[in-house]
Amino acid sequence: MNKTYLENLDLSLYSKKLNNGLEVYIIPKNNCNNIYATFSTKYGSIQSEFVPNDSYEMIKVPDGVAHFLEHKMFEQEKGADPFTFFSERGADANANTSAFRTTYLFSGPDFFEENLNYLLDYVQSPYFTDENVEKEKGIIEQEIKMYEDDPYSRLYEGTLFNSFKEDPIRKSVIGTVDSINEITKEILYKCYNTFYNPGNMFVVVTGNVDPDNVLKIIEQNQKNKKFDNFGVIKLKKYDEPDEVEKQKEILNMNVNLPKCTLSFKFNLSLFPNITLKEKILYLSIIFDCNFGYTSLFNEQLKQQKITSSDLEISNIDNKTHALYTIFFESDDYEKIIELIKNEIKNLTLTEEELERKKKTIISSQVFMSDNIFSLNHKIVNDIIKYGKVITEDYSIIKSLNIKDAKSVLKNMDFDNYSIFIIDKK
């Protein structure tokens, strides 16, 4: 088992790749009483066009299959309910699907070996029938309708759909009523057999555990299970343009206060000679300093009573582009949009601001290191985003400098933007 250190956090990371390809990552924290385990596959909603493991031809599956598959993994052939199993052993269990991955999890201090074995077993025991697939369609249809009535969900999905043109990141993770009705058990098995191979999956355990014991449990569990040999999964490549799909859209819903996003799409190749992580850090710092809740611009909006709440900054990126979104609520959203556009023309970043933000980011890293859930999420997100665990975050943050920051600022192209508004009916 390999042992490395999370720099400047006094934490050890143990890892090993098993013979069947399954990757295991463990961070012990003996000063806490809880354990958090996640079992993830590198399969999310964006992997909708691929070559299955039993074929040589590219296929396209309906939108929402990854999320549908997550639901169906909780249906076991013997009728056992995973939620009941974990609950009876004092553990919380759940699962979630994003654009990039699907994760199954539990947390709890007791019955760890039993719970970990069960997590591995039920995720590696698919049971799809015509009947249980049809039953699930009605359940997910209700979930879709619930999201359709939620203004924040509509705002988020509308923002992505209008900002990207080709990449399936623009599609809803849950799919549509029409798309889920196209799903069959054959499609689910095809996706499962391609993406749920141990060679495409990894386990992360954080908390009060002994790394050797964790590895022993997992290796013993996997020892007698048979899986197909894992090769490189062939995925469709998308040529995402710099332009957005739609520059402005207004959707009327039952809201008390209009909600708005102004999103800027950046081609990441415009920022050469620095790593992806550094690009995201610089862009985030620039947006935070100029529009975040501690920014002068944000304070001026509140003082002028144009908005009563802080602006919120979020970002999402695929392999080629990063989307930075400014969210706000206001009756006078058109004025705020114009003020942001004017502010964009004069964006600045001083060395003092950069150093202050670096200290803030480092502080958040230290805070994260004391939380087994945040630590686990950091490992999962690093593997999905960078293909490895970043252990030298501290050095990367410390190395950020005003010269590179200003180079990024100079090369930011704000011409490609999209506005999405949820207005009152």
N, C-alpha and C positions, 0 to 999 in steps of 0.2 A: 504494500500500500504506500502510495506517495504521500509525503507530508510537506506542506508549504505553509507560509504564514500570510495572513492578511496584514499588510504593512501598517505599522503604527497603531494597530488595534489590539495587540496582544491576544490574537486568536489564531488557532491552528486549523488548517484545512487538510483533511485526509481524503484521498481519492484513489479510485482504482477502476479500470475497465475490465469487466469480466470476460470470460472466454466466449460468451454468446453475444458480446458487444455492449451489454448494459453498462452504463457508467454510474458510479456511485460516488457521492460527495457527502462528507460528514464534517460538521463543525461542532465539537463538544463544548458545552457551557455548563460546568458543574456548579455554578453559583445560582442556578435557577432550578425550579422543580417541575418544569414542563418539557414536553418533547413535541416537535413539529416535523412531520414527514410528508414529503410530496413525491409523487410519481408522475413524471411528465413525458409526453411525446412531442416531438418537433413537428406537430401537425395542427394547423389552425384553419381558419376560413379561407386564407389566401391560396392554400394548396388545392385548388379546384380543377386544375388541368395537369395531368401527370400520366406516366406510363406505369400501370399496375405491375406488381411483382410477377404475375402469371401471364404477362403479355409483352408485346413489342410495339404496340400502337398507343399513341397518346389518346386519352379520353377526357371528357369534361363531365363532372358530376354536378348535380343541382346545388345551388347556393344553400348553405346551412347544414351540410352533411356532417361536418366536424362537430358542431354543437348537438345535432341529432344523435350522433354516435356517442357522445358523452352521456346523454340521457339514458341511452339503451344499455350502457355498461352496468347500470345499477339493476338491470333485470337479469337475475340469475336462473339457470335451468332448474335448480332444486327449489326455487321459490324463496330463497333466503333474501332478506332485505339488508344490504350493507349498512344503511343508516341505523337500523335496529341493532345490528351486530355491534357497531361501534358505541352506540348509546348505552348498551348494556354493560360495556366495559369502561364507562366514564369518559369516552372520547367524543370530540366533535368531528364530524366528517363532512366533506363537501367536494365539489369539482367545479371547474370553470374552463371556458373556452375563449380564446382571444383570436385575433387575426393570425397569430404566429405559433400558438401552442395550445395543448390541452393538458390540464393538470388535475390529478386526483389527490386527495389529501386527508389527513386526520391529525388531530392534536390531543394530547392527554398524557398524564404522567404515569398511568398504570397500564398493566397488561401489554407492554410495548411489543414484546416478541409476537404475541398472538395477533395484535393489531397490524403489525408490519407484514406478517405472513398473509393476513387476510387481504390487505391492500394489494399486495402483489398478485394474489390468487384471483381476486374478482376482476381486476383489470386485465388479466391474462386469460380470462374465461368468457369469451363472447357468447351470447345466446340470442340470436335474432330469428324470429319467426314472422310469417306473414301477419299473424294475428297481433303480436305485440308491437310490430312496426305500425300497423294501422291505428292501434290504440294510442300510440305516442303522438301521432299526427294531430289528434284533437287537442292534446295537452299543449303541444308547442304552438298550435294555432291560437290558443287563448293567450299564451305568453306573447306572441307577436302582436296581437290586438292590444294587449296591455301596454306594450312599448309604443305602439302607434298613438296611444292616448296620452303619452308622457311627453311634455314639451322639451325636456332636456334630452331625452333619447332622440327625438326627431331632430333637434338642433345638432347633436353630435353626428348622427348618421348623415344628415343633409350636408353638413360641412365637409365630411370626407367624400361623399358622393360627388359633390360639385367641385372639389379641389383636385381630385385625381381623374385621369381619363381612361387609362388602360389597366393599371394595376388593380387586382381584385381586392386590395385593401379598401377600396371605395365601397364595396358591398357590405351589407349587414351581416354580422357574424351569425345571427339566428336564421337568416334567410327570409323568404316571403311565404305567404300561404300557398301560392302556386308552386314555388320551388320545393317546399317540403312534401307536397302531395306527389311529387315525382320520385321520392325516395323509396327504394325497395330493400328488402333484406339482402339481396344480391349486391346492391351498391354498397351497403354498409359493410358486408364481409370483404368486398374488394378493397375498400378504403382501410379497413382494420388490418387486413393481411399485408398491406403495403406499408402503412405508417406505424402500426403498433408492434413492429418487430423490435426486440431488445436493442438491436443495433441503432435504432432511431429514438431510444428512450433513455431516461436517466432518473435516478433517485437522489433526493437531497434530504438529509436528516440533520436537524439542528436542535440543540438542547442538552439535557442532562443524560448523556449516553456515553458508553465506552465504544470508541470507534472499532476496535477489533471485534467486539460482540456484534455490533451492527452489521459489519461485513460478513461475519460468520453466518448470521441469520439469512442474509440475502443470498449468499453463495449456496447455502444448503437448500434454500427455496428454489433456486433456479437450476440446481444440479440435474434433476430428473425430468425437466420440461424440455420438449422438443420444439425447435423453431426452424423455419427455413433459413438458409444462408442469406445474409443481408448484403446487398450491393448498394451502389449509389442510386438514389431515387431520382429519376429524370423528371424534372418539372418544366412546365412551359415558361419561357422567358418573355417578359413584357418590356416593350420599349416605351417607357413612360415619358411623355413630352414635358417640357417646362411649363407650358400653358395649362391653365385650369379648365375644367369642363364648362363651368358656368360662373360668371363673375358676380351675379347677384340674384338672390331668390328671396321672396317674402312668402311665408306660410302663415295663414291666420288660424289661431286656435283659441281656446278658452283660457287666456292668461290674464292676470291682473296687471302685469308689467311686461312690456316687450323684452325679449331676450335676443341677443345678437352676437355673432362671431365675425371677426375680421381676420382672415387667415392668409398668411404669406407662404408661398411655396418656393423653396430654394433648391437649386441643383447643387448637390454636394460636391460635384467636381469643380465648382467655382472656388473651392477652398483647398488648394493643393498643399502638399508637403506637411500636412498634419494628419493625425489619425482620426478615425471616425469618432471616437470618444471625445477627442479634443475639439472637433468641429461642433459636436452637440453641446459641449460645455461652454465654448465661446458664444455660440448663438444664444444659448439660454441666459448667460450672464448679460449679454447686450440687451435682450428683451426685458429681463428682469430689472436692470438698472434704469431703463427708459420708460417702462410701462408697468412694472410690478407694484405691489401694494406699498412699498416704501419709496416709490419714485416721486419726484416733484410733480410730474404730469398727473399721476393718480391723485395726489393731494389737491392739486388745482381743480380737478373735476369735482371733487367733493366740496371744496370751498365755494365753488360757483353753483353748487347744488344741481348740477347736471345729472349726477348720479349719486345715490345714497350708499352704494356699496363699492368695494374695491374692484379694480380690474383683475381678471384672472388670466394667467398665461399657461398654456399647455402646448405640448409638442408630440408629434408622432412622425416616424420616418420609415421609409422602405430602404432598399439598397442604394437608390440613386437620388432620392429627394427627401428633404425634411420640411414638414409643415408646422409652422408656428402660429398659434391661434390666440387672439385676444378676445376674451369673453366679457360681456357686461350686460346689465339690465338697466333700461332707461326709456322713458317716454320720448326723450329727445335723442334717439339713437343716430339720426342722420347728422346731427351736429357733432356728436362724439366721433363718428366715422371720419368726418372732415378734419377734426382736430388731430386725430391719429395720423391721417395722411399728411398733414402739415408737419407734424412732429417727426415723421419718418424722414423728411428732407434734411433734418438737422440732428440726426442721431449722434450721440457722443459716448465716449467711455474714457474716463480718466484712470490713471494708474492707481490712484487712491480708491476709486470705486471697485476696480478689479481686485485689489488686495483685500478689500473688505468682503467682497463676495466669496473669494477663495476661503477666507476664514469661516464664513457662514457654511459653505459646502463641507469643509473639513469637520465643523461642529456637528453637522447632520450625519456625517459618516460615523463619528464617535457615538452619537445617539443611537444610530442603527445597530452598532455593534453590541448593544445591550439588549436587543430585542430579537428573539429567535425567529419571529415571523418575518421581520424586515431582512434579517440575514439570509433566510431561506429564499425570499423573493429576489434578493440581490444575486444569489448564485443562479437561480433559474433564469432571470432576465439576462445575465451576462452570457450564459451558454446559448440562449436563443439569439441574442443580438450580435455577439462577438465570436461565437463558436468556442469560447473558453471562459474560464473564470478570471476576471481581472483582479489580481492580488495587490497590484501596486497603485491603487487609486490615490493614495496620499502623495506619492511622487508625481503622478500625472497632474494632480490639482496644483501642487506646489510649483510645477514647471510652467504653468500658464503665465504668459508675459504680455505686456502691453504692445510689443511690436507685432506679435502674431494676432492679438486681438484686433488691432487696428487694420491689419491686413484682411481679416475676416470681415470687419465692418465695411471696409472699402469695396469689397467684392460682393456684398449683399445686393441682390437685384430684387427690388420691391414691385416690379411691374406685374408679376403674376400673383394676383390675390383674388380671394373669393369672399363674398359677404353673404351670410345666411341669417335671416331675421324671422323670429316667431313673433308676430304682432297680434294685437287684440282682434277679435272678430268684430 
